[in-house]
Amino acid sequence: MISPKIYIARPQVCGTCVHYRQHYVLSEGGRLEPLWYGHCHVPHHGRYPQPDGTCPHWEAYREEPARPR
């Protein structure tokens, strides 16, 4: 099954939150493909939001600086 790629355009949605965990499926070619599904990792929140959903627990994802080798 081929699904179209969907891009998140709004900045403060579950898919861009530090608490959101994206779900993946292993394709026939051995690649991990993202599903339009995930879960919120806020303790006792117990939600399974869509990546473009919103909630009051949203926090920006902070990228850590690259470590020198």
C-alpha distance (Angstrom), angle and dihedral (degrees) to the residues before:
residue distance angle dihedral
M1 . . .
I2 3.78 . .
S3 3.78 116.9 .
P4 3.79 125.4 -168.1
K5 3.79 118.0 -107.9
I6 3.80 112.0 -107.7
Y7 3.78 119.3 -158.9
I8 3.80 124.1 -155.4
A9 3.81 109.9 -127.5
R10 3.82 101.0 172.7
P11 3.82 112.6 79.5
Q12 3.84 102.9 -147.0
V13 3.80 103.1 55.6
C14 3.81 132.5 115.2
G15 3.82 93.3 -97.4
T16 3.83 90.4 63.0
C17 3.83 96.4 42.4
V18 3.80 124.7 110.9
H19 3.85 89.2 -131.1
Y20 3.82 96.3 53.4
R21 3.81 119.6 102.2
Q22 3.80 114.3 -162.2
H23 3.82 117.9 -142.0
Y24 3.82 120.7 -135.5
V25 3.80 138.4 -168.6
L26 3.80 127.0 -149.3
S27 3.81 109.7 -117.3
E28 3.80 125.7 -144.9
G29 3.80 89.2 -100.3
G30 3.82 91.0 57.7
R31 3.82 94.8 -105.9
L32 3.78 125.1 130.1
E33 3.81 110.5 -119.3
P34 3.83 119.8 -166.0
L35 3.80 117.7 -120.5
W36 3.81 122.4 -144.2
Y37 3.80 85.9 -111.2
G38 3.79 139.6 78.4
H39 3.78 141.7 140.6
C40 3.79 139.5 -106.0
H41 3.80 114.7 -112.8
V42 3.83 96.0 -158.8
P43 3.85 106.8 124.2
H44 3.81 113.4 -102.6
H45 3.80 92.0 2.1
G46 3.82 94.5 108.8
R47 3.80 97.7 -173.9
Y48 3.78 130.9 144.6
P49 3.81 100.7 -158.0
Q50 3.77 130.5 -178.6
P51 3.82 112.7 -111.1
D52 3.81 90.4 -110.0
G53 3.83 93.6 49.7
T54 3.80 124.8 107.5
C55 3.81 136.9 -143.0
P56 3.85 139.0 168.7
H57 3.84 92.3 -102.4
W58 3.82 95.0 67.3
E59 3.83 115.1 137.4
A60 3.77 127.7 175.0
Y61 3.79 116.2 -102.8
R62 3.79 107.9 -115.9
E63 3.78 116.9 -151.3
E64 3.77 114.2 -142.1
P65 3.80 116.0 -129.7
A66 3.79 114.7 -101.9
R67 3.78 113.7 -95.5
P68 3.80 116.7 -124.7
R69 3.79 114.1 -111.3
